[in-house]
Amino acid sequence: MERDRVLVGMSGGVDSAAAAALLQEAGYAVTGCTLKLYDGPALDREEGTCCGLEDIEDARRTAYRLGADFFVFNCKELFRREVMADFADAYRDGRTPNPCVRCNRFVKFDALLRRAEDLGIGRIATGHYARVDLDAGTGRWRLLRGRDRRKDQSYFLYPLTQEQLSRLLLPLGELEKGDVRAFAEARGLASARKPDSQDICFVPGGDYTAFLRHWGMALEPGDFVDTAGRVLGRHRGLACYTIGQRRGLGVSGGRPLYVLGKDPARNAVILGDEGALYRSTVWVENFHWVSLPPQGGPVEVTAKTRYSQTECPAVLCPEADGTVRAEFVRPQRAPAPGQSLVAYQGEAVVGGGIICRTE
């Protein structure tokens, strides 16, 4: 396997384009590829989506400008099964999923590595803002935060395995976003001024309820109830609401009301005061240890339950049933089953997993 050759996952955006160019300038033989994840009517819209027709052509133009080979790999069925179906199932069960985390875990990096091996290429790379290094003392690969804290994407990468980390190059990890755009523009890359995508790739416009209807899910109206079970009004369907939500409820209780939880068995959305949203204890399933090997006792970390949150000191406590209990120093607002809890020690990602319950 040739370690000086690298297969770069290219979305058509500025970050992956700059990553490919940086690696070529560093002396790597670059091959570009786009993983075709999704087909749908939104892909023909002018603004495009991740792996849409316009994005694939932008990625292809960048590869050709670099004189690099370029491939499009069909991962649609895998993506549909592991990401889209899981997204719909999670909302059906009253959970709040993070499809980007699941895509990285079950689709993107595994597909890149397998395709690289098929082509005899020793390395893979993406345009994520994160870093990888080898801990010489333990011999373990570590996932680190990106230097640009505003763009750091290590939260989404916690499922990466030691094998994937050992083969992964993240050339943007030491850079600021502004410098990346300036680099791309100076080299005449087609996507230098292209705006960043903000939507889930298969949910253009962020209208996930429209996606769920298209998927075939019936959004059944039900009751808003308070914590005592008293009916406060009618909701439009469980999937239309997220824990912590205040706006758009259409219920007047004489005071601000927030979504505290969902009860799929009763098809009820539970409302109450904001103070009831805070939790000090969170249980996590399928916890994946990244920069540390699996631990048998308490581990002091900082952690967060949403990408946009500020981390809080916490202690991770592995449980006998395989879950990990996270005890926060300060109660956290609206941690929701289905979201990812990610833990850090300094620059390193300790690991992460899916919230299954709170207390």
Disulfide bonds with the S-S distance in Angstrom:
none
